[in-house]
Amino acid sequence: MGVTFFEHEGNAAVRLGQFKLVRLHGRPWELYDIEADRTELSDLAGQNAPLERELQGQWQAWADQAGVLDWSVVFPKLLAAWGLQSVDG
């Protein structure tokens, strides 16, 4: 069973089998059983701490290996490089 990881603009996820751990930038991790809850309406975070720790650890190991940068650090630098004060200009 393979593991799938992603990061985009500070948002992150890891999927292992039926479980998906997902985090919007600046928010806590959420856990979903996507076989039972395909629309991700029932956050299971806090109900399976060992699984959550394992998936968070796998995501962090992947992020370190892949060179994922902390969006809180990168985003202000991008705005400065683009000469913007915010995403709205």
HELIX and SHEET records of a PDB file:
HELIX    1   1 ALA A   49  ALA A   66  1                                  18    
HELIX    2   2 TRP A   71  TRP A   82  1                                  12    
SHEET    1   A 4 VAL A   3  HIS A   8  0                                        
SHEET    2   A 4 ASN A  11  LEU A  16 -1                                        
SHEET    3   A 4 PHE A  19  ARG A  23 -1                                        
SHEET    4   A 4 GLU A  30  ASP A  33 -1                                        
END                                                                             
